[in-house]
Amino acid sequence: MKFAVLVFPGSNCDIDCYKAVENVLGEPVDYVWHTATDLSAYDCIIVPGGFSYGDYLRCGAISRFAPVMNEVAKAAEEGKFVLGICNGFQILTEAGLLPGALRRNMSMKFACRDTVLKVENNATPFTRDYEAGEEIVIPIAHGEGNYYCDEETLEELRANNQIAFRYKSNPNGSVDDIAGITNKAGNVLGMMPHPERAVNEILGTVDGQKMFTSIIKAWREQHDAANVR
Protein backbone atom coordinates (compact mmCIF):
# COMPACT_ATOMS: atom_id res chain seq x y z
CA MET A 1 0.00 0.00 0.00
CA LYS A 2 1.31 3.43 -0.91
CA PHE A 3 0.55 6.70 0.89
CA ALA A 4 0.72 10.30 -0.29
CA VAL A 5 1.08 13.17 2.17
CA LEU A 6 0.09 16.41 0.46
CA VAL A 7 2.17 19.53 1.06
CA PHE A 8 0.77 23.03 0.63
CA PRO A 9 2.61 26.28 1.35
CA GLY A 10 2.09 26.56 5.10
CA SER A 11 1.55 22.86 5.87
CA ASN A 12 3.22 22.06 9.19
CA CYS A 13 2.00 18.56 10.07
CA ASP A 14 3.14 16.88 6.88
CA ILE A 15 6.27 15.47 8.54
CA ASP A 16 4.22 14.14 11.47
CA CYS A 17 1.92 12.30 9.05
CA TYR A 18 4.84 10.96 7.03
CA LYS A 19 6.56 9.65 10.17
CA ALA A 20 3.34 8.10 11.47
CA VAL A 21 2.95 6.05 8.28
CA GLU A 22 6.64 5.20 8.15
CA ASN A 23 7.00 4.24 11.81
CA VAL A 24 3.62 2.63 12.54
CA LEU A 25 3.07 0.83 9.24
CA GLY A 26 6.44 0.69 7.50
CA GLU A 27 4.63 1.32 4.20
CA PRO A 28 5.86 3.43 1.27
CA VAL A 29 4.98 7.10 1.67
CA ASP A 30 5.78 10.20 -0.37
CA TYR A 31 5.41 13.92 0.09
CA VAL A 32 3.33 15.26 -2.80
CA TRP A 33 3.44 18.97 -3.66
CA HIS A 34 0.20 20.91 -4.14
CA THR A 35 0.91 21.39 -7.84
CA ALA A 36 0.81 17.64 -8.58
CA THR A 37 -1.63 16.49 -11.25
CA ASP A 38 -1.46 12.72 -10.83
CA LEU A 39 -2.18 10.68 -7.70
CA SER A 40 -2.84 7.41 -9.50
CA ALA A 41 0.15 5.71 -7.82
CA TYR A 42 -1.32 6.14 -4.33
CA ASP A 43 -3.87 4.16 -2.36
CA CYS A 44 -4.37 6.62 0.50
CA ILE A 45 -4.04 10.39 0.40
CA ILE A 46 -3.45 12.29 3.64
CA VAL A 47 -4.27 16.00 3.69
CA PRO A 48 -2.31 17.22 6.75
CA GLY A 49 -2.76 20.03 9.22
CA GLY A 50 -1.12 23.41 9.21
CA PHE A 51 -1.95 26.82 7.82
CA SER A 52 -2.16 26.22 4.08
CA TYR A 53 -1.54 29.46 2.17
CA GLY A 54 -1.35 31.15 5.58
CA ASP A 55 -5.09 30.59 6.16
CA TYR A 56 -5.65 33.81 4.22
CA LEU A 57 -9.22 34.45 3.12
CA ARG A 58 -10.56 31.42 5.04
CA CYS A 59 -9.00 28.17 6.24
CA GLY A 60 -8.68 25.84 3.27
CA ALA A 61 -10.41 28.20 0.86
CA ILE A 62 -7.33 28.79 -1.30
CA SER A 63 -6.00 25.22 -1.08
CA ARG A 64 -9.31 24.02 -2.42
CA PHE A 65 -8.23 25.40 -5.82
CA ALA A 66 -4.75 23.81 -5.86
CA PRO A 67 -4.20 21.49 -8.86
CA VAL A 68 -3.75 18.45 -6.60
CA MET A 69 -7.29 18.79 -5.24
CA ASN A 70 -8.77 17.76 -8.58
CA GLU A 71 -6.80 14.54 -8.21
CA VAL A 72 -7.95 14.11 -4.60
CA ALA A 73 -11.56 14.36 -5.76
CA LYS A 74 -10.85 11.81 -8.47
CA ALA A 75 -9.23 9.44 -5.98
CA ALA A 76 -12.22 9.77 -3.65
CA GLU A 77 -14.60 8.95 -6.48
CA GLU A 78 -12.53 5.85 -7.27
CA GLY A 79 -12.95 4.65 -3.69
CA LYS A 80 -9.41 5.37 -2.54
CA PHE A 81 -8.93 6.44 1.05
CA VAL A 82 -8.64 10.15 1.83
CA LEU A 83 -7.82 11.37 5.35
CA GLY A 84 -8.00 15.09 6.16
CA ILE A 85 -6.61 16.15 9.53
CA CYS A 86 -7.23 19.60 11.06
CA ASN A 87 -6.49 22.02 8.20
CA GLY A 88 -6.93 18.98 5.95
CA PHE A 89 -10.50 18.62 7.25
CA GLN A 90 -11.08 22.30 6.50
CA ILE A 91 -9.75 21.82 2.97
CA LEU A 92 -12.00 18.81 2.35
CA THR A 93 -15.09 20.75 3.39
CA GLU A 94 -14.09 23.71 1.22
CA ALA A 95 -13.59 21.32 -1.69
CA GLY A 96 -17.05 19.81 -1.19
CA LEU A 97 -15.70 16.35 -0.43
CA LEU A 98 -17.28 16.54 3.03
CA PRO A 99 -20.36 18.49 4.13
CA GLY A 100 -20.38 21.39 6.55
CA ALA A 101 -17.77 23.98 7.48
CA LEU A 102 -15.27 24.80 10.21
CA ARG A 103 -15.67 28.07 12.09
CA ARG A 104 -13.75 29.94 14.78
CA ASN A 105 -13.70 28.21 18.14
CA MET A 106 -16.47 29.45 20.42
CA SER A 107 -13.82 30.70 22.84
CA MET A 108 -12.21 32.71 20.02
CA LYS A 109 -8.91 31.26 21.24
CA PHE A 110 -6.49 28.70 19.80
CA ALA A 111 -6.97 25.34 21.57
CA CYS A 112 -3.98 23.02 21.99
CA ARG A 113 -4.33 20.06 24.36
CA ASP A 114 -5.24 16.41 24.64
CA THR A 115 -8.92 15.62 24.13
CA VAL A 116 -11.00 12.53 24.73
CA LEU A 117 -12.95 11.28 21.73
CA LYS A 118 -15.69 8.70 21.56
CA VAL A 119 -15.60 6.36 18.57
CA GLU A 120 -19.10 6.61 17.13
CA ASN A 121 -18.63 4.50 14.01
CA ASN A 122 -16.02 1.72 13.95
CA ALA A 123 -17.17 0.34 10.61
CA THR A 124 -15.14 2.75 8.47
CA PRO A 125 -11.76 2.01 6.84
CA PHE A 126 -10.23 4.45 9.37
CA THR A 127 -11.80 3.12 12.58
CA ARG A 128 -12.18 -0.65 12.30
CA ASP A 129 -9.45 -1.36 14.86
CA TYR A 130 -11.34 0.64 17.49
CA GLU A 131 -14.29 -0.61 19.51
CA ALA A 132 -17.66 1.08 19.08
CA GLY A 133 -18.00 3.55 21.93
CA GLU A 134 -14.28 3.36 22.77
CA GLU A 135 -12.83 6.48 24.33
CA ILE A 136 -9.46 7.54 22.97
CA VAL A 137 -7.04 10.38 23.76
CA ILE A 138 -6.04 12.44 20.71
CA PRO A 139 -4.54 15.96 20.80
CA ILE A 140 -6.07 19.01 19.16
CA ALA A 141 -4.36 22.16 17.90
CA HIS A 142 -6.72 24.56 16.14
CA GLY A 143 -8.31 27.97 16.20
CA GLU A 144 -11.08 27.17 13.71
CA GLY A 145 -12.27 23.70 14.68
CA ASN A 146 -15.89 24.54 15.40
CA TYR A 147 -17.73 22.17 13.04
CA TYR A 148 -21.00 23.54 11.72
CA CYS A 149 -23.73 22.25 9.43
CA ASP A 150 -27.43 22.99 9.12
CA GLU A 151 -30.05 20.80 10.77
CA GLU A 152 -30.90 18.94 7.56
CA THR A 153 -27.26 18.01 6.98
CA LEU A 154 -26.87 16.98 10.62
CA GLU A 155 -29.84 14.64 10.32
CA GLU A 156 -28.28 13.11 7.19
CA LEU A 157 -24.96 12.62 9.00
CA ARG A 158 -26.75 10.85 11.83
CA ALA A 159 -28.96 8.75 9.54
CA ASN A 160 -26.04 7.64 7.35
CA ASN A 161 -23.77 6.93 10.33
CA GLN A 162 -21.25 9.45 9.02
CA ILE A 163 -20.23 10.79 12.43
CA ALA A 164 -17.00 8.95 13.16
CA PHE A 165 -15.91 10.72 16.35
CA ARG A 166 -17.46 12.95 18.99
CA TYR A 167 -15.75 14.96 21.70
CA LYS A 168 -16.42 13.82 25.24
CA SER A 169 -15.95 17.42 26.37
CA ASN A 170 -16.48 19.77 23.45
CA PRO A 171 -13.45 22.11 23.17
CA ASN A 172 -14.62 24.34 20.34
CA GLY A 173 -18.42 24.49 20.12
CA SER A 174 -18.85 21.97 17.31
CA VAL A 175 -22.45 21.07 16.58
CA ASP A 176 -23.47 17.77 18.21
CA ASP A 177 -19.94 17.49 19.66
CA ILE A 178 -18.67 16.35 16.26
CA ALA A 179 -14.91 15.77 16.00
CA GLY A 180 -14.80 13.85 12.71
CA ILE A 181 -17.09 12.79 9.87
CA THR A 182 -16.96 10.68 6.72
CA ASN A 183 -18.54 11.03 3.32
CA LYS A 184 -21.53 8.79 2.55
CA ALA A 185 -19.29 6.14 0.96
CA GLY A 186 -17.09 6.07 4.05
CA ASN A 187 -13.77 6.33 2.20
CA VAL A 188 -13.15 10.01 3.04
CA LEU A 189 -12.64 11.06 6.67
CA GLY A 190 -12.10 14.53 8.05
CA MET A 191 -11.28 15.19 11.70
CA MET A 192 -9.91 18.11 13.71
CA PRO A 193 -7.87 16.11 16.29
CA HIS A 194 -4.41 14.86 15.27
CA PRO A 195 -4.04 11.04 15.29
CA GLU A 196 -0.54 11.36 13.81
CA ARG A 197 0.52 13.03 17.07
CA ALA A 198 -0.70 10.05 19.08
CA VAL A 199 1.38 7.16 17.78
CA ASN A 200 4.25 6.92 20.25
CA GLU A 201 4.44 6.58 24.02
CA ILE A 202 6.83 9.53 24.18
CA LEU A 203 3.97 11.68 22.88
CA GLY A 204 1.77 10.65 25.80
CA THR A 205 -0.75 8.54 23.89
CA VAL A 206 -0.70 5.84 21.21
CA ASP A 207 -4.44 5.94 20.54
CA GLY A 208 -3.84 7.26 17.03
CA GLN A 209 -2.02 4.10 15.95
CA LYS A 210 -5.24 2.21 15.36
CA MET A 211 -6.31 4.70 12.72
CA PHE A 212 -3.28 3.86 10.60
CA THR A 213 -3.53 0.10 11.20
CA SER A 214 -7.23 0.29 10.32
CA ILE A 215 -6.44 1.87 6.96
CA ILE A 216 -4.00 -0.80 5.90
CA LYS A 217 -6.30 -3.63 7.03
CA ALA A 218 -9.19 -2.12 5.08
CA TRP A 219 -7.01 -1.80 1.99
CA ARG A 220 -5.81 -5.40 2.24
CA GLU A 221 -9.35 -6.70 2.63
CA GLN A 222 -10.46 -4.59 -0.32
CA HIS A 223 -7.71 -5.98 -2.51
CA ASP A 224 -8.09 -9.57 -1.32
CA ALA A 225 -11.75 -9.40 -2.33
CA ALA A 226 -10.81 -7.94 -5.72
CA ASN A 227 -8.30 -10.72 -6.31
CA VAL A 228 -10.91 -13.37 -5.50
CA ARG A 229 -13.18 -11.92 -8.13
C-alpha positions in Angstrom: 0.0 0.0 0.0 1.3 3.4 -0.9 0.5 6.7 0.9 0.7 10.3 -0.3 1.1 13.2 2.2 0.1 16.4 0.5 2.2 19.5 1.1 0.8 23.0 0.6 2.6 26.3 1.4 2.1 26.6 5.1 1.5 22.9 5.9 3.2 22.1 9.2 2.0 18.6 10.1 3.1 16.9 6.9 6.3 15.5 8.5 4.2 14.1 11.5 1.9 12.3 9.1 4.8 11.0 7.0 6.6 9.7 10.2 3.3 8.1 11.5 2.9 6.0 8.3 6.6 5.2 8.1 7.0 4.2 11.8 3.6 2.6 12.5 3.1 0.8 9.2 6.4 0.7 7.5 4.6 1.3 4.2 5.9 3.4 1.3 5.0 7.1 1.7 5.8 10.2 -0.4 5.4 13.9 0.1 3.3 15.3 -2.8 3.4 19.0 -3.7 0.2 20.9 -4.1 0.9 21.4 -7.8 0.8 17.6 -8.6 -1.6 16.5 -11.2 -1.5 12.7 -10.8 -2.2 10.7 -7.7 -2.8 7.4 -9.5 0.1 5.7 -7.8 -1.3 6.1 -4.3 -3.9 4.2 -2.4 -4.4 6.6 0.5 -4.0 10.4 0.4 -3.4 12.3 3.6 -4.3 16.0 3.7 -2.3 17.2 6.7 -2.8 20.0 9.2 -1.1 23.4 9.2 -2.0 26.8 7.8 -2.2 26.2 4.1 -1.5 29.5 2.2 -1.3 31.1 5.6 -5.1 30.6 6.2 -5.6 33.8 4.2 -9.2 34.5 3.1 -10.6 31.4 5.0 -9.0 28.2 6.2 -8.7 25.8 3.3 -10.4 28.2 0.9 -7.3 28.8 -1.3 -6.0 25.2 -1.1 -9.3 24.0 -2.4 -8.2 25.4 -5.8 -4.8 23.8 -5.9 -4.2 21.5 -8.9 -3.8 18.5 -6.6 -7.3 18.8 -5.2 -8.8 17.8 -8.6 -6.8 14.5 -8.2 -7.9 14.1 -4.6 -11.6 14.4 -5.8 -10.9 11.8 -8.5 -9.2 9.4 -6.0 -12.2 9.8 -3.6 -14.6 8.9 -6.5 -12.5 5.8 -7.3 -12.9 4.7 -3.7 -9.4 5.4 -2.5 -8.9 6.4 1.1 -8.6 10.2 1.8 -7.8 11.4 5.4 -8.0 15.1 6.2 -6.6 16.1 9.5 -7.2 19.6 11.1 -6.5 22.0 8.2 -6.9 19.0 6.0 -10.5 18.6 7.3 -11.1 22.3 6.5 -9.7 21.8 3.0 -12.0 18.8 2.4 -15.1 20.8 3.4 -14.1 23.7 1.2 -13.6 21.3 -1.7 -17.0 19.8 -1.2 -15.7 16.3 -0.4 -17.3 16.5 3.0 -20.4 18.5 4.1 -20.4 21.4 6.6 -17.8 24.0 7.5 -15.3 24.8 10.2 -15.7 28.1 12.1 -13.8 29.9 14.8 -13.7 28.2 18.1 -16.5 29.5 20.4 -13.8 30.7 22.8 -12.2 32.7 20.0 -8.9 31.3 21.2 -6.5 28.7 19.8 -7.0 25.3 21.6 -4.0 23.0 22.0 -4.3 20.1 24.4 -5.2 16.4 24.6 -8.9 15.6 24.1 -11.0 12.5 24.7 -12.9 11.3 21.7 -15.7 8.7 21.6 -15.6 6.4 18.6 -19.1 6.6 17.1 -18.6 4.5 14.0 -16.0 1.7 14.0 -17.2 0.3 10.6 -15.1 2.7 8.5 -11.8 2.0 6.8 -10.2 4.4 9.4 -11.8 3.1 12.6 -12.2 -0.7 12.3 -9.4 -1.4 14.9 -11.3 0.6 17.5 -14.3 -0.6 19.5 -17.7 1.1 19.1 -18.0 3.6 21.9 -14.3 3.4 22.8 -12.8 6.5 24.3 -9.5 7.5 23.0 -7.0 10.4 23.8 -6.0 12.4 20.7 -4.5 16.0 20.8 -6.1 19.0 19.2 -4.4 22.2 17.9 -6.7 24.6 16.1 -8.3 28.0 16.2 -11.1 27.2 13.7 -12.3 23.7 14.7 -15.9 24.5 15.4 -17.7 22.2 13.0 -21.0 23.5 11.7 -23.7 22.3 9.4 -27.4 23.0 9.1 -30.0 20.8 10.8 -30.9 18.9 7.6 -27.3 18.0 7.0 -26.9 17.0 10.6 -29.8 14.6 10.3 -28.3 13.1 7.2 -25.0 12.6 9.0 -26.8 10.8 11.8 -29.0 8.8 9.5 -26.0 7.6 7.4 -23.8 6.9 10.3 -21.3 9.4 9.0 -20.2 10.8 12.4 -17.0 8.9 13.2 -15.9 10.7 16.4 -17.5 13.0 19.0 -15.7 15.0 21.7 -16.4 13.8 25.2 -15.9 17.4 26.4 -16.5 19.8 23.4 -13.4 22.1 23.2 -14.6 24.3 20.3 -18.4 24.5 20.1 -18.8 22.0 17.3 -22.5 21.1 16.6 -23.5 17.8 18.2 -19.9 17.5 19.7 -18.7 16.4 16.3 -14.9 15.8 16.0 -14.8 13.8 12.7 -17.1 12.8 9.9 -17.0 10.7 6.7 -18.5 11.0 3.3 -21.5 8.8 2.5 -19.3 6.1 1.0 -17.1 6.1 4.0 -13.8 6.3 2.2 -13.2 10.0 3.0 -12.6 11.1 6.7 -12.1 14.5 8.0 -11.3 15.2 11.7 -9.9 18.1 13.7 -7.9 16.1 16.3 -4.4 14.9 15.3 -4.0 11.0 15.3 -0.5 11.4 13.8 0.5 13.0 17.1 -0.7 10.1 19.1 1.4 7.2 17.8 4.3 6.9 20.3 4.4 6.6 24.0 6.8 9.5 24.2 4.0 11.7 22.9 1.8 10.6 25.8 -0.8 8.5 23.9 -0.7 5.8 21.2 -4.4 5.9 20.5 -3.8 7.3 17.0 -2.0 4.1 15.9 -5.2 2.2 15.4 -6.3 4.7 12.7 -3.3 3.9 10.6 -3.5 0.1 11.2 -7.2 0.3 10.3 -6.4 1.9 7.0 -4.0 -0.8 5.9 -6.3 -3.6 7.0 -9.2 -2.1 5.1 -7.0 -1.8 2.0 -5.8 -5.4 2.2 -9.4 -6.7 2.6 -10.5 -4.6 -0.3 -7.7 -6.0 -2.5 -8.1 -9.6 -1.3 -11.8 -9.4 -2.3 -10.8 -7.9 -5.7 -8.3 -10.7 -6.3 -10.9 -13.4 -5.5 -13.2 -11.9 -8.1 
